[in-house]
């Protein structure tokens, strides 16, 4: 492989790693915020509710409407915090669109066209890693083994599944075989109970995958 191509691939992998790292940092930050909300603020509000309960019990029938309203609002605030903590901890996603853009931004050739159908590229880390590795492997193979000018990526979410089609317009590679990279993709897909297929003809090379959403 030409040194320029090797440099471009190295830069592409670096940019993609930076994008994925940002996603990881954002997830870790959200988890830390959720932990602090639950452990620190949640604990303080619980103590306030306990104290308000004591005051209400001591005053019996002489409780003021303002005190009762404060008690209800504090309980409502506690419920809102619990909901926020659940949301923060459940928002564990990666941005495929940004990762693919980051990988392809330093490449002079081929041109990468990524199309997302039925969703905006946001998905779980488990699914996102497999799809991104498929895109990365396809682009790398196109640069190494064909003279493709374009790689088209179609990722569709429909009826509980992701359907992935990645195709280049490179010259037909007669006698091609599935190497370690494609074998790894097949194993990743099957591990998630998905499917994988690769083919080559006069129109170029194609990878097809389905993964459960």
MDAnalysis code that builds the backbone (N, CA, C; Angstrom):
import MDAnalysis as mda
import numpy as np

u = mda.Universe.empty(639, n_residues=213, atom_resindex=np.repeat(np.arange(213), 3), trajectory=True)
u.add_TopologyAttr("name", ["N", "CA", "C"] * 213)
u.add_TopologyAttr("resid", np.arange(1, 214))
u.add_TopologyAttr("resname", ["UNK", "UNK", "UNK", "UNK", "UNK", "UNK", "UNK", "UNK", "UNK", "UNK", "UNK", "UNK", "UNK", "UNK", "UNK", "UNK", "UNK", "UNK", "UNK", "UNK", "UNK", "UNK", "UNK", "UNK", "UNK", "UNK", "UNK", "UNK", "UNK", "UNK", "UNK", "UNK", "UNK", "UNK", "UNK", "UNK", "UNK", "UNK", "UNK", "UNK", "UNK", "UNK", "UNK", "UNK", "UNK", "UNK", "UNK", "UNK", "UNK", "UNK", "UNK", "UNK", "UNK", "UNK", "UNK", "UNK", "UNK", "UNK", "UNK", "UNK", "UNK", "UNK", "UNK", "UNK", "UNK", "UNK", "UNK", "UNK", "UNK", "UNK", "UNK", "UNK", "UNK", "UNK", "UNK", "UNK", "UNK", "UNK", "UNK", "UNK", "UNK", "UNK", "UNK", "UNK", "UNK", "UNK", "UNK", "UNK", "UNK", "UNK", "UNK", "UNK", "UNK", "UNK", "UNK", "UNK", "UNK", "UNK", "UNK", "UNK", "UNK", "UNK", "UNK", "UNK", "UNK", "UNK", "UNK", "UNK", "UNK", "UNK", "UNK", "UNK", "UNK", "UNK", "UNK", "UNK", "UNK", "UNK", "UNK", "UNK", "UNK", "UNK", "UNK", "UNK", "UNK", "UNK", "UNK", "UNK", "UNK", "UNK", "UNK", "UNK", "UNK", "UNK", "UNK", "UNK", "UNK", "UNK", "UNK", "UNK", "UNK", "UNK", "UNK", "UNK", "UNK", "UNK", "UNK", "UNK", "UNK", "UNK", "UNK", "UNK", "UNK", "UNK", "UNK", "UNK", "UNK", "UNK", "UNK", "UNK", "UNK", "UNK", "UNK", "UNK", "UNK", "UNK", "UNK", "UNK", "UNK", "UNK", "UNK", "UNK", "UNK", "UNK", "UNK", "UNK", "UNK", "UNK", "UNK", "UNK", "UNK", "UNK", "UNK", "UNK", "UNK", "UNK", "UNK", "UNK", "UNK", "UNK", "UNK", "UNK", "UNK", "UNK", "UNK", "UNK", "UNK", "UNK", "UNK", "UNK", "UNK", "UNK", "UNK", "UNK", "UNK", "UNK", "UNK", "UNK", "UNK", "UNK", "UNK", "UNK", "UNK"])
u.atoms.positions = np.array([
    [0.842, -1.187, 0.000],
    [0.000, 0.000, 0.000],
    [0.883, 1.244, 0.000],
    [0.503, 2.254, -0.776],
    [1.282, 3.475, -0.845],
    [1.322, 4.152, 0.518],
    [2.439, 4.852, 0.784],
    [2.605, 5.495, 2.085],
    [1.522, 6.537, 2.336],
    [1.082, 7.248, 1.273],
    [0.024, 8.252, 1.435],
    [-1.271, 7.597, 1.893],
    [-1.595, 6.449, 1.281],
    [-2.815, 5.739, 1.659],
    [-2.727, 5.252, 3.095],
    [-1.566, 4.734, 3.480],
    [-1.375, 4.267, 4.850],
    [-1.528, 5.414, 5.842],
    [-0.990, 6.584, 5.480],
    [-1.108, 7.750, 6.362],
    [-2.560, 8.178, 6.495],
    [-3.286, 8.193, 5.376],
    [-4.695, 8.582, 5.418],
    [-5.504, 7.623, 6.279],
    [-5.240, 6.330, 6.150],
    [-5.950, 5.349, 6.969],
    [-5.635, 5.534, 8.448],
    [-4.374, 5.800, 8.746],
    [-3.982, 6.018, 10.140],
    [-4.681, 7.241, 10.716],
    [-4.743, 8.324, 9.923],
    [-5.422, 9.530, 10.378],
    [-6.917, 9.282, 10.541],
    [-7.494, 8.517, 9.603],
    [-8.925, 8.211, 9.682],
    [-9.239, 7.442, 10.953],
    [-8.408, 6.453, 11.273],
    [-8.628, 5.669, 12.485],
    [-8.462, 6.526, 13.734],
    [-7.520, 7.475, 13.689],
    [-7.314, 8.376, 14.821],
    [-8.537, 9.258, 15.043],
    [-9.061, 9.855, 13.964],
    [-10.235, 10.718, 14.096],
    [-11.445, 9.928, 14.593],
    [-11.604, 8.703, 14.081],
    [-12.727, 7.871, 14.522],
    [-12.592, 7.525, 15.999],
    [-11.369, 7.210, 16.420],
    [-11.133, 6.894, 17.830],
    [-11.461, 8.093, 18.713],
    [-11.106, 9.300, 18.252],
    [-11.418, 10.505, 19.013],
    [-12.924, 10.690, 19.152],
    [-13.659, 10.428, 18.055],
    [-15.114, 10.571, 18.091],
    [-15.738, 9.584, 19.066],
    [-15.300, 8.320, 18.999],
    [-15.833, 7.307, 19.908],
    [-15.444, 7.612, 21.352],
    [-14.239, 8.159, 21.547],
    [-13.801, 8.515, 22.896],
    [-14.675, 9.618, 23.478],
    [-15.063, 10.585, 22.642],
    [-15.961, 11.645, 23.116],
    [-17.283, 11.055, 23.594],
    [-17.798, 10.066, 22.840],
    [-19.043, 9.413, 23.257],
    [-18.874, 8.724, 24.608],
    [-17.725, 8.052, 24.782],
    [-17.467, 7.356, 26.046],
    [-17.398, 8.349, 27.200],
    [-16.688, 9.474, 26.976],
    [-16.557, 10.489, 28.028],
    [-17.923, 11.069, 28.385],
    [-18.750, 11.324, 27.360],
    [-20.087, 11.856, 27.617],
    [-20.909, 10.871, 28.440],
    [-20.804, 9.570, 28.106],
    [-21.548, 8.563, 28.867],
    [-21.067, 8.512, 30.307],
    [-19.729, 8.542, 30.487],
    [-19.181, 8.483, 31.841],
    [-19.581, 9.721, 32.637],
    [-19.623, 10.885, 31.962],
    [-20.034, 12.115, 32.640],
    [-21.481, 12.022, 33.092],
    [-22.348, 11.494, 32.225],
    [-23.758, 11.345, 32.586],
    [-23.927, 10.392, 33.767],
    [-23.147, 9.311, 33.768],
    [-23.226, 8.359, 34.880],
    [-22.790, 9.022, 36.180],
    [-21.728, 9.854, 36.099],
    [-21.244, 10.550, 37.292],
    [-22.283, 11.551, 37.800],
    [-22.928, 12.280, 36.880],
    [-23.982, 13.220, 37.268],
    [-25.136, 12.474, 37.921],
    [-25.522, 11.343, 37.332],
    [-26.615, 10.546, 37.892],
    [-26.271, 10.065, 39.296],
    [-25.028, 9.640, 39.474],
    [-24.595, 9.151, 40.791],
    [-24.655, 10.269, 41.833],
    [-24.192, 11.471, 41.443],
    [-24.212, 12.597, 42.379],
    [-25.639, 13.032, 42.700],
    [-26.508, 13.029, 41.679],
    [-27.908, 13.377, 41.921],
    [-28.531, 12.431, 42.941],
    [-28.264, 11.147, 42.748],
    [-28.861, 10.142, 43.625],
    [-28.255, 10.179, 45.024],
    [-26.925, 10.203, 45.091],
    [-26.251, 10.046, 46.380],
    [-26.237, 11.329, 47.211],
    [-26.044, 12.465, 46.560],
    [-25.896, 13.715, 47.310],
    [-27.221, 14.470, 47.425],
    [-27.745, 14.918, 46.287],
    [-28.967, 15.727, 46.314],
    [-30.161, 14.892, 46.750],
    [-30.238, 13.664, 46.228],
    [-31.344, 12.794, 46.618],
    [-31.363, 12.531, 48.112],
    [-30.182, 12.348, 48.688],
    [-30.087, 12.104, 50.134],
    [-30.560, 13.319, 50.930],
    [-30.145, 14.518, 50.506],
    [-30.546, 15.736, 51.212],
    [-32.055, 15.951, 51.142],
    [-32.638, 15.716, 49.965],
    [-34.085, 15.906, 49.820],
    [-34.842, 14.886, 50.664],
    [-34.316, 13.668, 50.748],
    [-34.942, 12.653, 51.601],
    [-34.966, 13.111, 53.054],
    [-33.861, 13.706, 53.519],
    [-33.810, 14.221, 54.892],
    [-34.817, 15.353, 55.096],
    [-34.957, 16.217, 54.077],
    [-35.931, 17.313, 54.175],
    [-37.344, 16.755, 54.297],
    [-37.651, 15.731, 53.499],
    [-38.982, 15.120, 53.551],
    [-39.228, 14.491, 54.922],
    [-38.204, 13.825, 55.467],
    [-38.332, 13.221, 56.797],
    [-38.626, 14.295, 57.844],
    [-37.897, 15.414, 57.774],
    [-38.109, 16.502, 58.736],
    [-39.493, 17.129, 58.580],
    [-39.933, 17.301, 57.329],
    [-41.266, 17.854, 57.101],
    [-42.339, 16.914, 57.649],
    [-42.132, 15.620, 57.474],
    [-43.087, 14.642, 58.013],
    [-43.190, 14.762, 59.536],
    [-42.048, 14.981, 60.189],
    [-42.041, 15.124, 61.645],
    [-42.809, 16.370, 62.083],
    [-42.562, 17.480, 61.362],
    [-43.251, 18.731, 61.707],
    [-44.753, 18.578, 61.518],
    [-45.151, 17.965, 60.400],
    [-46.578, 17.770, 60.122],
    [-47.223, 16.899, 61.199],
    [-46.502, 15.860, 61.630],
    [-47.036, 14.970, 62.659],
    [-47.159, 15.690, 63.997],
    [-46.170, 16.516, 64.338],
    [-46.193, 17.240, 65.607],
    [-47.327, 18.261, 65.658],
    [-47.594, 18.908, 64.529],
    [-48.610, 19.964, 64.517],
    [-50.024, 19.414, 64.386],
    [-50.128, 18.164, 63.987],
    [-51.451, 17.546, 63.920],
    [-52.375, 18.276, 62.974],
    [-53.520, 18.737, 63.519],
    [-54.518, 19.413, 62.692],
    [-54.218, 20.891, 62.486],
    [-53.109, 21.362, 63.032],
    [-52.783, 22.788, 62.936],
    [-51.790, 23.104, 61.817],
    [-51.605, 22.173, 60.899],
    [-50.653, 22.402, 59.811],
    [-51.166, 23.486, 58.869],
    [-50.250, 24.369, 58.481],
    [-50.624, 25.432, 57.554],
    [-50.644, 24.889, 56.125],
    [-51.478, 25.471, 55.252],
    [-51.498, 25.055, 53.844],
    [-50.125, 25.186, 53.180],
    [-49.364, 26.210, 53.592],
    [-48.034, 26.409, 53.003],
    [-47.103, 25.248, 53.350],
    [-47.179, 24.766, 54.589],
    [-46.344, 23.636, 54.999],
    [-46.715, 22.379, 54.219],
    [-48.002, 22.126, 54.086],
    [-48.449, 20.939, 53.358],
    [-48.065, 21.026, 51.876],
    [-48.177, 22.234, 51.326],
    [-47.800, 22.412, 49.919],
    [-46.297, 22.199, 49.738],
    [-45.502, 22.701, 50.686],
    [-44.046, 22.510, 50.625],
    [-43.696, 21.028, 50.691],
    [-44.403, 20.297, 51.541],
    [-44.186, 18.852, 51.657],
    [-44.482, 18.152, 50.332],
    [-45.607, 18.508, 49.711],
    [-45.986, 17.879, 48.440],
    [-44.997, 18.231, 47.325],
    [-44.564, 19.495, 47.286],
    [-43.614, 19.921, 46.253],
    [-42.261, 19.223, 46.426],
    [-41.855, 19.023, 47.665],
    [-40.577, 18.349, 47.922],
    [-40.637, 16.892, 47.478],
    [-41.756, 16.229, 47.735],
    [-41.922, 14.845, 47.276],
    [-41.938, 14.788, 45.748],
    [-42.579, 15.789, 45.137],
    [-42.606, 15.851, 43.678],
    [-41.195, 16.049, 43.119],
    [-40.413, 16.910, 43.780],
    [-39.028, 17.136, 43.364],
    [-38.218, 15.846, 43.452],
    [-38.435, 15.070, 44.508],
    [-37.722, 13.806, 44.669],
    [-38.063, 12.850, 43.533],
    [-39.326, 12.800, 43.152],
    [-39.727, 11.938, 42.037],
    [-39.090, 12.388, 40.726],
    [-38.988, 13.713, 40.534],
    [-38.359, 14.239, 39.324],
    [-36.874, 13.872, 39.276],
    [-36.218, 13.928, 40.410],
    [-34.795, 13.563, 40.463],
    [-34.610, 12.083, 40.154],
    [-35.475, 11.242, 40.701],
    [-35.387, 9.810, 40.409],
    [-35.570, 9.548, 38.915],
    [-36.517, 10.267, 38.313],
    [-36.746, 10.115, 36.872],
    [-35.520, 10.576, 36.080],
    [-34.927, 11.698, 36.496],
    [-33.740, 12.217, 35.807],
    [-32.574, 11.242, 35.908],
    [-32.407, 10.627, 37.081],
    [-31.331, 9.649, 37.271],
    [-31.525, 8.454, 36.342],
    [-32.762, 7.975, 36.240],
    [-33.045, 6.847, 35.345],
    [-32.753, 7.213, 33.895],
    [-33.126, 8.436, 33.498],
    [-32.883, 8.884, 32.127],
    [-31.392, 8.976, 31.833],
    [-30.641, 9.538, 32.760],
    [-29.202, 9.684, 32.560],
    [-28.512, 8.331, 32.458],
    [-28.938, 7.388, 33.277],
    [-28.294, 6.077, 33.268],
    [-28.722, 5.224, 32.086],
    [-29.891, 5.515, 31.520],
    [-30.365, 4.719, 30.383],
    [-29.896, 5.293, 29.047],
    [-29.398, 6.543, 29.047],
    [-28.977, 7.196, 27.808],
    [-27.559, 6.770, 27.452],
    [-27.406, 5.493, 27.097],
    [-26.099, 4.916, 26.785],
    [-26.040, 4.686, 25.281],
    [-25.572, 5.685, 24.540],
    [-25.630, 5.625, 23.081],
    [-24.327, 6.096, 22.449],
    [-24.177, 5.773, 21.165],
    [-23.092, 6.312, 20.350],
    [-23.697, 6.923, 19.090],
    [-22.950, 7.829, 18.487],
    [-23.405, 8.522, 17.281],
    [-22.643, 7.965, 16.082],
    [-23.279, 7.060, 15.343],
    [-22.643, 6.447, 14.179],
    [-22.325, 7.470, 13.101],
    [-23.220, 8.409, 12.914],
    [-23.022, 9.427, 11.885],
    [-21.729, 10.200, 12.128],
    [-21.520, 10.632, 13.368],
    [-20.312, 11.381, 13.701],
    [-19.067, 10.506, 13.600],
    [-19.172, 9.241, 14.003],
    [-18.014, 8.339, 13.939],
    [-17.582, 8.098, 12.498],
    [-18.553, 7.902, 11.596],
    [-18.226, 7.673, 10.185],
    [-17.651, 8.940, 9.558],
    [-18.226, 10.093, 9.902],
    [-17.686, 11.360, 9.401],
    [-16.248, 11.554, 9.870],
    [-16.005, 11.250, 11.141],
    [-14.662, 11.415, 11.689],
    [-13.667, 10.505, 10.977],
    [-14.093, 9.277, 10.679],
    [-13.201, 8.327, 10.015],
    [-12.881, 8.762, 8.586],
    [-13.865, 9.319, 7.889],
    [-13.698, 9.604, 6.460],
    [-13.181, 11.007, 6.158],
    [-13.108, 11.884, 7.165],
    [-12.795, 13.284, 6.877],
    [-11.376, 13.500, 6.350],
    [-10.458, 12.593, 6.654],
    [-9.080, 12.776, 6.203],
    [-8.775, 12.018, 4.912],
    [-9.770, 11.321, 4.354],
    [-9.540, 10.513, 3.158],
    [-9.758, 11.345, 1.898],
    [-8.811, 11.288, 0.984],
    [-8.996, 11.961, -0.303],
    [-9.764, 11.073, -1.274],
    [-9.669, 9.763, -1.078],
    [-10.358, 8.803, -1.922],
    [-10.446, 7.482, -1.166],
    [-11.585, 6.817, -1.193],
    [-12.827, 7.119, -1.900],
    [-13.703, 8.131, -1.149],
    [-14.708, 8.647, -1.850],
    [-15.718, 9.493, -1.229],
    [-16.695, 8.607, -0.463],
    [-17.000, 8.988, 0.764],
    [-17.888, 8.183, 1.606],
    [-19.262, 8.843, 1.667],
    [-20.282, 8.091, 1.285],
    [-21.660, 8.569, 1.356],
    [-22.412, 7.707, 2.372],
    [-22.739, 8.288, 3.519],
    [-23.457, 7.550, 4.566],
    [-24.915, 7.997, 4.604],
    [-25.823, 7.035, 4.556],
    [-27.256, 7.318, 4.533],
    [-27.933, 6.572, 5.685],
    [-28.677, 7.313, 6.504],
    [-29.389, 6.724, 7.635],
    [-30.886, 6.806, 7.359],
    [-31.541, 5.671, 7.440],
    [-32.962, 5.583, 7.111],
    [-33.714, 5.035, 8.322],
    [-34.712, 5.761, 8.762],
    [-35.514, 5.305, 9.888],
    [-34.949, 5.671, 11.243],
    [-33.760, 6.263, 11.286],
    [-33.174, 6.764, 12.531],
    [-32.044, 7.719, 12.167],
    [-31.498, 8.405, 13.180],
    [-30.527, 9.473, 12.923],
    [-29.079, 9.067, 13.170],
    [-28.831, 7.769, 13.345],
    [-27.467, 7.314, 13.575],
    [-27.142, 7.073, 15.035],
    [-28.063, 7.418, 15.929],
    [-27.854, 7.186, 17.356],
    [-28.316, 5.772, 17.697],
    [-27.425, 4.989, 18.308],
    [-27.783, 3.619, 18.659],
    [-26.971, 3.175, 19.871],
    [-27.203, 1.952, 20.313],
    [-26.491, 1.437, 21.482],
    [-25.026, 1.184, 21.133],
    [-24.128, 1.276, 22.114],
    [-22.711, 1.005, 21.846],
    [-22.465, -0.384, 21.273],
    [-23.221, -1.377, 21.726],
    [-23.023, -2.749, 21.258],
    [-23.297, -2.863, 19.760],
    [-24.417, -2.282, 19.301],
    [-24.753, -2.313, 17.878],
    [-23.855, -1.363, 17.099],
    [-23.620, -0.187, 17.668],
    [-22.817, 0.820, 16.980],
    [-21.417, 0.344, 16.663],
    [-20.817, -0.404, 17.578],
    [-19.456, -0.888, 17.344],
    [-19.404, -1.833, 16.147],
    [-20.375, -2.739, 16.042],
    [-20.381, -3.701, 14.937],
    [-20.596, -2.987, 13.603],
    [-21.554, -2.055, 13.563],
    [-21.824, -1.340, 12.316],
    [-20.623, -0.490, 11.915],
    [-20.030, 0.194, 12.888],
    [-18.873, 1.028, 12.563],
    [-17.706, 0.184, 12.067],
    [-17.461, -0.973, 12.693],
    [-16.370, -1.837, 12.243],
    [-16.619, -2.332, 10.825],
    [-17.884, -2.572, 10.480],
    [-18.209, -2.989, 9.112],
    [-17.884, -1.873, 8.125],
    [-18.241, -0.638, 8.478],
    [-17.924, 0.508, 7.617],
    [-16.415, 0.683, 7.492],
    [-15.730, 0.593, 8.606],
    [-14.273, 0.762, 8.626],
    [-13.586, -0.300, 7.770],
    [-14.010, -1.551, 7.921],
    [-13.404, -2.645, 7.159],
    [-13.667, -2.484, 5.664],
    [-14.887, -2.079, 5.302],
    [-15.229, -1.907, 3.887],
    [-14.409, -0.794, 3.250],
    [-14.297, 0.327, 3.945],
    [-13.530, 1.456, 3.409],
    [-12.057, 1.093, 3.286],
    [-11.529, 0.433, 4.309],
    [-10.122, 0.032, 4.283],
    [-9.848, -0.936, 3.136],
    [-10.733, -1.919, 2.942],
    [-10.558, -2.873, 1.846],
    [-10.630, -2.183, 0.488],
    [-11.519, -1.200, 0.369],
    [-11.631, -0.466, -0.893],
    [-10.336, 0.275, -1.210],
    [-9.732, 0.851, -0.189],
    [-8.489, 1.589, -0.393],
    [-7.325, 0.654, -0.699],
    [-7.348, -0.521, -0.107],
    [-6.219, -1.437, -0.267],
    [-6.299, -2.281, -1.537],
    [-7.514, -2.698, -1.905],
    [-7.633, -3.740, -2.917],
    [-8.366, -3.335, -4.191],
    [-8.903, -2.129, -4.253],
    [-9.600, -1.731, -5.472],
    [-9.330, -0.262, -5.756],
    [-9.810, 0.178, -6.875],
    [-9.640, 1.577, -7.257],
    [-10.966, 2.317, -7.122],
    [-11.714, 1.990, -6.078],
    [-13.045, 2.570, -5.895],
    [-12.949, 4.074, -5.667],
    [-13.882, 4.799, -6.267],
    [-13.953, 6.244, -6.048],
    [-15.025, 6.604, -5.030],
    [-15.955, 5.664, -4.780],
    [-17.066, 5.935, -3.864],
    [-17.395, 4.688, -3.051],
    [-17.701, 4.906, -1.784],
    [-18.265, 3.855, -0.933],
    [-19.599, 4.370, -0.413],
    [-20.666, 3.666, -0.744],
    [-22.007, 4.035, -0.295],
    [-22.413, 3.170, 0.889],
    [-22.870, 3.828, 1.946],
    [-23.274, 3.145, 3.168],
    [-24.755, 3.435, 3.410],
    [-25.538, 2.376, 3.513],
    [-26.960, 2.509, 3.814],
    [-27.248, 1.753, 5.108],
    [-27.751, 2.473, 6.103],
    [-28.083, 1.864, 7.388],
    [-29.545, 2.187, 7.679],
    [-30.365, 1.159, 7.681],
    [-31.805, 1.343, 7.857],
    [-32.275, 0.623, 9.110],
    [-33.088, 1.322, 9.894],
    [-33.707, 0.708, 11.068],
    [-35.183, 0.507, 10.772],
    [-35.612, -0.753, 10.824],
    [-36.996, -1.058, 10.463],
    [-37.438, -2.354, 11.120],
    [-38.609, -2.327, 11.735],
    [-39.240, -3.522, 12.296],
    [-38.305, -4.301, 13.221],
    [-37.649, -3.569, 14.108],
    [-36.829, -4.219, 15.119],
    [-35.469, -4.691, 14.655],
    [-35.033, -4.259, 13.473],
    [-33.730, -4.678, 12.957],
    [-33.006, -3.513, 12.286],
    [-31.683, -3.624, 12.261],
    [-30.856, -2.742, 11.449],
    [-30.447, -3.509, 10.194],
    [-30.609, -2.870, 9.047],
    [-30.198, -3.458, 7.774],
    [-29.064, -2.596, 7.218],
    [-27.915, -3.207, 7.011],
    [-26.725, -2.466, 6.591],
    [-26.265, -2.954, 5.225],
    [-26.097, -2.023, 4.294],
    [-25.540, -2.323, 2.977],
    [-24.376, -1.366, 2.737],
    [-23.209, -1.918, 2.451],
    [-22.024, -1.109, 2.180],
    [-21.438, -1.579, 0.858],
    [-21.354, -0.687, -0.109],
    [-20.906, -1.089, -1.446],
    [-19.968, -0.041, -2.028],
    [-18.908, -0.519, -2.708],
    [-18.034, 0.405, -3.431],
    [-18.191, 0.167, -4.928],
    [-17.586, 1.035, -5.723],
    [-17.659, 0.911, -7.181],
    [-16.299, 0.549, -7.764],
    [-15.531, -0.214, -6.983],
    [-14.197, -0.598, -7.423],
    [-14.216, -1.702, -8.460],
    [-13.046, -1.943, -9.040],
    [-12.913, -2.985, -10.047],
    [-13.191, -4.348, -9.432],
    [-13.695, -5.255, -10.256],
    [-13.999, -6.607, -9.799],
    [-12.725, -7.312, -9.344],
    [-12.751, -7.826, -8.115],
    [-11.600, -8.550, -7.576],
    [-11.826, -10.047, -7.734],
    [-11.370, -10.594, -8.830],
    [-11.550, -12.022, -9.063],
    [-10.706, -12.823, -8.077],
    [-11.311, -13.882, -7.578],
    [-10.578, -14.742, -6.666],
    [-10.471, -14.194, -5.259],
    [-11.288, -13.194, -4.924],
    [-11.242, -12.641, -3.574],
    [-11.714, -13.691, -2.568],
    [-11.292, -13.544, -1.344],
    [-11.699, -14.475, -0.292],
    [-11.907, -13.699, 1.003],
    [-12.650, -14.307, 1.906],
    [-12.912, -13.668, 3.196],
    [-11.683, -13.819, 4.079],
    [-11.078, -12.689, 4.437],
    [-9.907, -12.701, 5.305],
    [-10.295, -12.533, 6.762],
    [-9.305, -12.215, 7.576],
    [-9.543, -12.103, 9.016],
    [-10.525, -10.990, 9.363],
    [-10.417, -9.858, 8.640],
    [-11.305, -8.734, 8.940],
    [-12.762, -9.070, 8.704],
    [-13.066, -9.655, 7.538],
    [-14.448, -10.018, 7.221],
    [-14.933, -11.173, 8.091],
    [-14.028, -12.099, 8.402],
    [-14.394, -13.194, 9.302],
    [-14.786, -12.647, 10.671],
    [-14.031, -11.657, 11.136],
    [-14.353, -11.031, 12.413],
    [-15.714, -10.358, 12.390],
    [-16.046, -9.696, 11.270],
    [-17.358, -9.054, 11.146],
    [-18.475, -10.091, 11.169],
    [-18.265, -11.190, 10.472],
    [-19.266, -12.264, 10.452],
    [-19.494, -12.796, 11.865],
    [-18.422, -12.981, 12.608],
    [-18.538, -13.488, 13.975],
    [-19.246, -12.482, 14.877],
    [-18.938, -11.190, 14.704],
    [-19.605, -10.155, 15.506],
    [-21.106, -10.148, 15.243],
    [-21.479, -10.220, 13.950],
    [-22.897, -10.197, 13.585],
    [-23.624, -11.418, 14.144],
    [-23.032, -12.583, 13.980],
    [-23.681, -13.808, 14.447],
    [-23.757, -13.857, 15.970],
    [-22.781, -13.244, 16.643],
    [-22.815, -13.194, 18.107],
    [-24.037, -12.417, 18.595],
    [-24.477, -11.432, 17.797],
    [-25.662, -10.646, 18.143],
    [-26.923, -11.214, 17.495],
    [-26.831, -12.455, 16.992],
    [-27.952, -13.135, 16.326],
    [-28.348, -12.416, 15.039],
    [-27.356, -11.854, 14.364],
    [-27.584, -11.200, 13.082],
    [-27.038, -12.041, 11.938],
    [-27.019, -11.456, 10.745],
    [-26.511, -12.155, 9.565],
    [-25.454, -11.307, 8.878],
    [-24.624, -11.965, 8.088],
    [-23.545, -11.281, 7.374],
    [-23.323, -11.958, 6.031],
    [-23.098, -11.142, 4.993],
    [-22.769, -11.679, 3.672],
    [-21.858, -10.690, 2.958],
    [-20.937, -11.218, 2.153],
    [-20.035, -10.384, 1.356],
    [-19.986, -10.942, -0.059],
    [-19.921, -10.049, -1.040],
    [-19.888, -10.491, -2.433],
    [-19.137, -9.478, -3.280],
    [-18.703, -9.923, -4.458],
    [-17.983, -9.049, -5.383],
    [-18.395, -9.380, -6.808],
    [-18.627, -8.339, -7.617],
    [-18.931, -8.536, -9.034],
    [-18.387, -7.359, -9.828],
    [-18.838, -7.220, -11.065],
    [-18.307, -6.161, -11.920],
    [-18.653, -4.763, -11.424],
    [-19.644, -4.658, -10.541],
    [-20.041, -3.350, -10.025],
    [-19.253, -2.941, -8.786],
    [-18.548, -3.894, -8.171],
    [-17.777, -3.568, -6.986],
    [-17.973, -4.587, -5.878],
    [-17.560, -4.208, -4.688],
    [-17.620, -5.094, -3.524],
    [-18.761, -4.654, -2.619],
    [-19.441, -5.626, -1.987],
    [-20.615, -5.319, -1.167],
    [-20.620, -6.155, 0.106],
    [-20.998, -5.503, 1.187],
    [-21.234, -6.178, 2.465],
    [-22.685, -5.939, 2.858],
    [-23.363, -7.003, 3.285],
    [-24.742, -6.900, 3.763],
    [-24.822, -7.498, 5.158],
    [-25.488, -6.781, 6.058],
    [-25.645, -7.262, 7.428],
    [-27.048, -6.952, 7.925],
    [-27.551, -7.793, 8.803],
    [-28.746, -7.474, 9.576],
    [-28.415, -7.705, 11.040],
    [-28.887, -6.800, 11.888],
    [-28.646, -6.902, 13.324],
    [-29.936, -6.579, 14.064],
    [-30.208, -7.260, 15.161],
    [-31.399, -6.915, 15.946],
    [-31.232, -5.555, 16.600],
    [-32.302, -4.771, 16.600],
    [-32.234, -3.422, 17.186],
    [-32.251, -3.495, 18.703],
])
